[in-house]
Amino acid sequence: MHRKEFLRNTGLAAASLAIAATNKSFAATVDTKVKMGLIGVGQRGLGHLDLLMRRDDVELVAICDTDPRTLNEAKGYIAESKKKSPEIFTGDTYAWKRMLDKYKLDGIVIATPWEWHKEMIIGSLESGIKYVGSEVIIGISLEDHWEVVRAAEKYKAHVMMLENVCYRRDVMAVLNMVRQGLFGELIHLQGGYQHDLREVKFNNGTDVYGHGVEFGEKGYSEAHWRTEHSVHRNGDLYPTHGVGPIANYININRGNRFTSLCSFSSKSRGLHNHIIKQGGENHPNAKVNFKLGDVVTTSINCVNGETILLQHDTDLPRPYSLGFRVQGTEGLWMDVNKSIYIQEKSAKAHQWDEAKQWLDKYDHPLWQRWSKETAGAGHGGMDFFVIHALVESIKNKTATPLDVYDAATWSAISPLSEQSIGLGSQTVEFPDFTGGQWMYRKPVFALTDSY
């Protein structure tokens, strides 16, 4: 199948979501359950494990991890579910390949360190799996992203990046408002990842969060691998929480696309200062030079004329915020001050309305329908929706609502921002992973209350 034919066919399959019946439930459309596998049962993977085990339409066939501690935690989740235990694959870093060789799976979820995502996605596709759900991000280098796109096209398969913020309740209410024209024509958008991760990037080798300043071989959980990226890389290392919702607001890859990018990086002080304060000046890690700037700012231009500002800010003291701003010709929403202003519709001219009244009024149909099922799901219920969308896509044999072109486009901001900063903050061209088909593809994300 030629690339254009693949793009056309997947676009048609995805478009079918818009006309899908809205009365589907967890009941499988066929007698057999969806056979799923899970690679990685760390803190992120355990959440996905729980959601998969909850579903009556899913059989979790196998799980894989190399850490005995996380596997023991996973066994606890499985025991609580009172369902058939999946086979456990462990022992070495390629145990996941043995799992893929043994079982014919309908779908797989990947929740491992970033550097493994590309290899595991492609390995899953090569094994015959047609639906892959990967945690963010999907590659390290720009070529990694192209390889994932080419593999999905080659195997006529679906790769969905599990970007949960696209399903955040306020984000989806604003999407509903955007589609109903409340903000007018969109002009400028902002978002980012503004989250103090110092106690994620460092711990004592035992606790998951904090209580020490170890990382790498002496660190545990994310401190074991994530902090190394801050040592060696300088760019927006985690762009998808901010850019995913923004891309849906302005139909990126579906009538619009990113054209260019420019990134700036501040100096690096936060991680070093944290080590000094918590571990002392004589701690060996006090000598580590961290390449990642404390605040990385990225500007993106779009073919339809919108501008986007993203910020990556994880190494300084700050409350959590993704910094969303959606601004159009008729008004704007800003999540930091929890406010909305709509020209000629807000209570008073030039004064903010509390966002809640608007968000409640325009609550998205997906949340109206599935809010009870989100109870207990991670990140305020958002995690339910990514697993739900993946499983329902498998059952209905449709394209996932967030596809491989979305995954590549959002995730590629990381290597592109590194490239821009490395060139002295020069503007760089943004690749078109759709091969020109963005002009013809139609929006499909969250058009109904199904998935």
Beta strands, then each sheet from edge to edge (+ up, - down):
strand 1: 34-39
strand 2: 58-64
strand 3: 87-89
strand 4: 107-110
strand 5: 131-134
strand 6: 158-161
strand 7: 186-194
strand 8: 258-265
strand 9: 295-302
strand 10: 307-313
strand 11: 325-328
strand 12: 331-334
strand 13: 339-342
strand 14: 353-354
strand 15: 428-429
sheet 1: 3+ 2+ 1+ 4+ 5+ 6+
sheet 2: 14+ 13- 12+ 11- 7+ 10+ 9- 8+ 15-
end
